[in-house]
């Protein structure tokens, strides 16, 4: 069971787990232009709740595993 961390780069997360794009969109996190930054950095800039985003991302990854 993989665990994503807030330090991971968004593009790396999406490359490995394409289904996470939906979660980034739900949280209004820019996974395109902000994809070269960490989840935490981009989520903070976009005003997303980082702990809630991480819970949702990990739930999505677990669901598809």
ROFIVO-992990 format. One line per field, with one value per atom (N, C-alpha, C): residue in three letters; x, y, z. Coordinates in nm, 3 decimals, padded with zeros to 5 digits. Layout:
% residues N
residu = [ALA | ...]
xx = [X | ...]
yy = [Y | ...]
zz = [Z | ...]
//
This chain:
% residues 65
residu = [UNK | UNK | UNK | UNK | UNK | UNK | UNK | UNK | UNK | UNK | UNK | UNK | UNK | UNK | UNK | UNK | UNK | UNK | UNK | UNK | UNK | UNK | UNK | UNK | UNK | UNK | UNK | UNK | UNK | UNK | UNK | UNK | UNK | UNK | UNK | UNK | UNK | UNK | UNK | UNK | UNK | UNK | UNK | UNK | UNK | UNK | UNK | UNK | UNK | UNK | UNK | UNK | UNK | UNK | UNK | UNK | UNK | UNK | UNK | UNK | UNK | UNK | UNK | UNK | UNK | UNK | UNK | UNK | UNK | UNK | UNK | UNK | UNK | UNK | UNK | UNK | UNK | UNK | UNK | UNK | UNK | UNK | UNK | UNK | UNK | UNK | UNK | UNK | UNK | UNK | UNK | UNK | UNK | UNK | UNK | UNK | UNK | UNK | UNK | UNK | UNK | UNK | UNK | UNK | UNK | UNK | UNK | UNK | UNK | UNK | UNK | UNK | UNK | UNK | UNK | UNK | UNK | UNK | UNK | UNK | UNK | UNK | UNK | UNK | UNK | UNK | UNK | UNK | UNK | UNK | UNK | UNK | UNK | UNK | UNK | UNK | UNK | UNK | UNK | UNK | UNK | UNK | UNK | UNK | UNK | UNK | UNK | UNK | UNK | UNK | UNK | UNK | UNK | UNK | UNK | UNK | UNK | UNK | UNK | UNK | UNK | UNK | UNK | UNK | UNK | UNK | UNK | UNK | UNK | UNK | UNK | UNK | UNK | UNK | UNK | UNK | UNK | UNK | UNK | UNK | UNK | UNK | UNK | UNK | UNK | UNK | UNK | UNK | UNK | UNK | UNK | UNK | UNK | UNK | UNK]
xx = [00.085 | 00.000 | 00.090 | 00.102 | 00.188 | 00.129 | 00.217 | 00.173 | 00.236 | 00.151 | 00.199 | 00.229 | 00.329 | 00.363 | 00.351 | 00.336 | 00.321 | 00.448 | 00.561 | 00.687 | 00.705 | 00.621 | 00.633 | 00.598 | 00.661 | 00.635 | 00.507 | 00.419 | 00.288 | 00.302 | 00.390 | 00.406 | 00.444 | 00.527 | 00.567 | 00.447 | 00.365 | 00.245 | 00.153 | 00.127 | 00.035 | 00.091 | 00.220 | 00.282 | 00.263 | 00.281 | 00.271 | 00.125 | 00.042 | -00.099 | -00.187 | -00.214 | -00.291 | -00.430 | -00.487 | -00.620 | -00.623 | -00.506 | -00.503 | -00.534 | -00.532 | -00.565 | -00.702 | -00.793 | -00.930 | -00.930 | -00.847 | -00.841 | -00.781 | -00.674 | -00.616 | -00.721 | -00.798 | -00.903 | -01.010 | -01.052 | -01.154 | -01.109 | -00.980 | -00.927 | -00.879 | -00.903 | -00.864 | -00.713 | -00.636 | -00.490 | -00.443 | -00.364 | -00.313 | -00.210 | -00.254 | -00.164 | -00.095 | -00.120 | -00.057 | 00.063 | 00.034 | 00.142 | 00.215 | 00.145 | 00.208 | 00.266 | 00.265 | 00.308 | 00.453 | 00.537 | 00.679 | 00.716 | 00.618 | 00.640 | 00.587 | 00.617 | 00.566 | 00.416 | 00.353 | 00.210 | 00.182 | 00.261 | 00.240 | 00.251 | 00.355 | 00.377 | 00.262 | 00.226 | 00.120 | -00.015 | -00.042 | -00.170 | -00.183 | -00.076 | -00.078 | -00.102 | -00.033 | -00.052 | -00.196 | -00.256 | -00.393 | -00.499 | -00.456 | -00.550 | -00.618 | -00.557 | -00.616 | -00.572 | -00.655 | -00.624 | -00.531 | -00.403 | -00.303 | -00.332 | -00.362 | -00.391 | -00.512 | -00.615 | -00.733 | -00.700 | -00.621 | -00.578 | -00.498 | -00.406 | -00.324 | -00.409 | -00.508 | -00.599 | -00.671 | -00.722 | -00.796 | -00.706 | -00.585 | -00.492 | -00.459 | -00.426 | -00.391 | -00.510 | -00.630 | -00.750 | -00.770 | -00.746 | -00.760 | -00.658 | -00.535 | -00.430 | -00.463 | -00.509 | -00.545 | -00.660 | -00.756 | -00.873 | -00.835 | -00.733 | -00.694 | -00.589 | -00.542 | -00.436 | -00.492]
yy = [-00.118 | 00.000 | 00.125 | 00.191 | 00.309 | 00.427 | 00.510 | 00.631 | 00.751 | 00.842 | 00.966 | 01.064 | 01.149 | 01.250 | 01.389 | 01.489 | 01.626 | 01.679 | 01.612 | 01.655 | 01.606 | 01.515 | 01.459 | 01.563 | 01.552 | 01.642 | 01.596 | 01.691 | 01.659 | 01.579 | 01.619 | 01.545 | 01.399 | 01.375 | 01.237 | 01.157 | 01.221 | 01.154 | 01.116 | 01.212 | 01.187 | 01.083 | 01.087 | 00.990 | 00.848 | 00.832 | 00.700 | 00.660 | 00.759 | 00.734 | 00.833 | 00.807 | 00.900 | 00.932 | 00.841 | 00.863 | 00.976 | 01.022 | 01.130 | 01.267 | 01.278 | 01.405 | 01.453 | 01.360 | 01.391 | 01.455 | 01.403 | 01.457 | 01.597 | 01.616 | 01.750 | 01.849 | 01.807 | 01.894 | 01.925 | 01.826 | 01.847 | 01.950 | 01.951 | 02.045 | 02.175 | 02.187 | 02.306 | 02.335 | 02.226 | 02.235 | 02.226 | 02.323 | 02.330 | 02.219 | 02.111 | 01.998 | 02.009 | 02.115 | 02.136 | 02.230 | 02.357 | 02.456 | 02.442 | 02.392 | 02.373 | 02.235 | 02.155 | 02.016 | 01.993 | 02.093 | 02.078 | 02.105 | 02.142 | 02.172 | 02.059 | 02.067 | 01.966 | 01.982 | 01.876 | 01.880 | 01.991 | 01.998 | 02.099 | 02.241 | 02.269 | 02.404 | 02.447 | 02.363 | 02.399 | 02.406 | 02.313 | 02.315 | 02.441 | 02.481 | 02.601 | 02.724 | 02.735 | 02.848 | 02.854 | 02.737 | 02.731 | 02.734 | 02.748 | 02.760 | 02.631 | 02.518 | 02.389 | 02.347 | 02.269 | 02.212 | 02.093 | 02.109 | 02.007 | 01.872 | 01.868 | 01.737 | 01.667 | 01.741 | 01.681 | 01.633 | 01.712 | 01.672 | 01.542 | 01.533 | 01.413 | 01.291 | 01.309 | 01.198 | 01.151 | 01.246 | 01.213 | 01.147 | 01.198 | 01.139 | 00.995 | 00.974 | 00.839 | 00.744 | 00.794 | 00.710 | 00.670 | 00.762 | 00.733 | 00.628 | 00.641 | 00.545 | 00.407 | 00.405 | 00.278 | 00.211 | 00.291 | 00.238 | 00.169 | 00.221 | 00.166 | 00.056 | 00.032 | -00.070 | -00.211]
zz = [00.000 | 00.000 | 00.000 | -00.113 | -00.122 | -00.045 | 00.003 | 00.071 | 00.002 | -00.041 | -00.101 | 00.011 | -00.012 | 00.088 | 00.026 | 00.111 | 00.063 | -00.002 | 00.022 | -00.037 | -00.181 | -00.224 | -00.359 | -00.464 | -00.580 | -00.693 | -00.763 | -00.789 | -00.847 | -00.976 | -01.066 | -01.192 | -01.168 | -01.066 | -01.034 | -00.983 | -00.900 | -00.848 | -00.964 | -01.052 | -01.164 | -01.261 | -01.284 | -01.375 | -01.321 | -01.190 | -01.129 | -01.102 | -01.069 | -01.035 | -01.111 | -01.239 | -01.322 | -01.267 | -01.191 | -01.135 | -01.032 | -00.986 | -00.886 | -00.947 | -01.079 | -01.144 | -01.098 | -01.087 | -01.043 | -00.904 | -00.814 | -00.677 | -00.678 | -00.753 | -00.763 | -00.814 | -00.912 | -00.967 | -00.863 | -00.788 | -00.684 | -00.582 | -00.552 | -00.453 | -00.518 | -00.649 | -00.726 | -00.716 | -00.720 | -00.719 | -00.863 | -00.905 | -01.042 | -01.065 | -01.126 | -01.150 | -01.285 | -01.357 | -01.487 | -01.469 | -01.455 | -01.441 | -01.308 | -01.206 | -01.075 | -01.058 | -01.165 | -01.157 | -01.125 | -01.145 | -01.117 | -00.973 | -00.893 | -00.751 | -00.664 | -00.535 | -00.443 | -00.425 | -00.380 | -00.352 | -00.251 | -00.146 | -00.041 | -00.095 | -00.171 | -00.224 | -00.313 | -00.409 | -00.503 | -00.434 | -00.344 | -00.272 | -00.188 | -00.122 | -00.039 | -00.124 | -00.236 | -00.327 | -00.377 | -00.400 | -00.451 | -00.341 | -00.216 | -00.105 | -00.063 | -00.094 | -00.058 | 00.082 | 00.147 | 00.278 | 00.255 | 00.288 | 00.256 | 00.323 | 00.455 | 00.516 | 00.452 | 00.420 | 00.355 | 00.214 | 00.142 | 00.008 | 00.015 | 00.109 | 00.121 | 00.155 | 00.242 | 00.274 | 00.149 | 00.072 | -00.050 | -00.154 | -00.171 | -00.267 | -00.229 | -00.102 | -00.058 | -00.067 | -00.040 | -00.053 | -00.199 | -00.291 | -00.434 | -00.478 | -00.431 | -00.466 | -00.407 | -00.281 | -00.217 | -00.290 | -00.336 | -00.405 | -00.535 | -00.602 | -00.731 | -00.720 | -00.599 | -00.580 | -00.581]
//
